[in-house]
Amino acid sequence: MTTRQRLLRILLERGALPPEWHDAVASVDRALFIPEVIVGGDFAEDPEEWLRIVYADGPVVTQVNDGKPTAGDAFRLPTSSSSMPSIMLEMLALLDVREGHRVLEIGTGTGYHAAWLSHRLGEANVTSVELDETVLTQANRNLKRAGFRPTTILGNGRDGHRRGAPYDRIISTCTMRDVPRAWLEQCPDGRIVTPWGSSFFSGSFATLDVVDGKARGAFSGSPAFMWDRTHRGGAGRVSVLYHGEEGEKGTTDIAPQNVVQDDPAFFIGLGVTDAWFRWCDADDDSGEATLWFFADDGRSWATVEYVPDARTYEVEQYGPRALWDEVREAFLRWHDLGKPERSRFGLSVDVDGDGDGRRVWLDDPAGAVGRL
């Protein structure tokens, strides 16, 4: 069995390969889109390990820190990749493309996803926008080597590509905090699929059907995509972000792990949009842990200390914002609403609406519970 066939077999065994995408996955060699040096592999040093990574159902990080020089022990933020094939296929299933559809892709990356689209729909029906010139240059080389020449544009994906509009579908390969109006204008009657969320919780696909420039849709999945670079959230190591400051101390009776489960975290993220969390287990096998919260601007932090079987937990908050208080208030509101699952929420976007035109609602589009 060839290595390309290995990836195909893995996806089939996992039930992750829709029949309509079988030919594209089988025909487009992922190795043509992966550089010889990647995070975790080097073809020259260990070709077998490189091939194992490339033909596995996993993401392959191809750039860190926007391609800037990075010291050996510095924090490495993944900034471009070849996404996990099964997640790509999940997103494409949500997109529901048909023969003749014209698709705008936001975030070219390595070009592998654009190649699948080109194989299925024809390269003339595929347009892809990429913000990073170096990434786009390499993607064009990869696509050419694989025999595809879709339209590729250097630019801000939030602006779409007006000259090629209208589109039947828009798909984003980066996480968005909102759905830009330009997308609704350029796909006025079609479908938009994008990873979506806030700094607090970004693990959702938003699937929006657009009619006359007005979009409505639902949340699903558990994607982990890189951010739209123009609206990126905070990130970093606790050891770098925390400088030994002393905050205001208190206690809470809310177990910290409860606020970071998917459903409450999704709801909390509707209001606490510009802060993120990290769960850090103690390294002494005690079962204890610290839940950290950091504001995107780095000026505020909070901790909640988890101890097994405890009834109250120590809290510390520092900076102009009381981050735990914000999280606690949102968590209690979610609880008062009956602890709704994420699947009960929806998103509406109106290009002609007042304000920012975006509403998150629970069960009924007429009742907004959040605004992003």
PyMOL commands that set and color helices and strands:
alter all, ss='L'
color gray80, all
select helices_A, chain A and resi 3-13+19-27+30-33+47-54+65-67+85-95+112-121+123-125+133-146+157-159+162-164+181-186+229-231+238-241+256-260+262-271+323-336+342-344
alter helices_A, ss='H'
color red, helices_A
select strands_A, chain A and resi 37-38+41-42+60-64+78-82+103-106+126-130+151-154+169-172+190-196+204-211+214-220+248-252+275-281+289-295+301-306+313-318+345-350+358-362+368-370
alter strands_A, ss='S'
color yellow, strands_A
deselect
rebuild
show_as cartoon
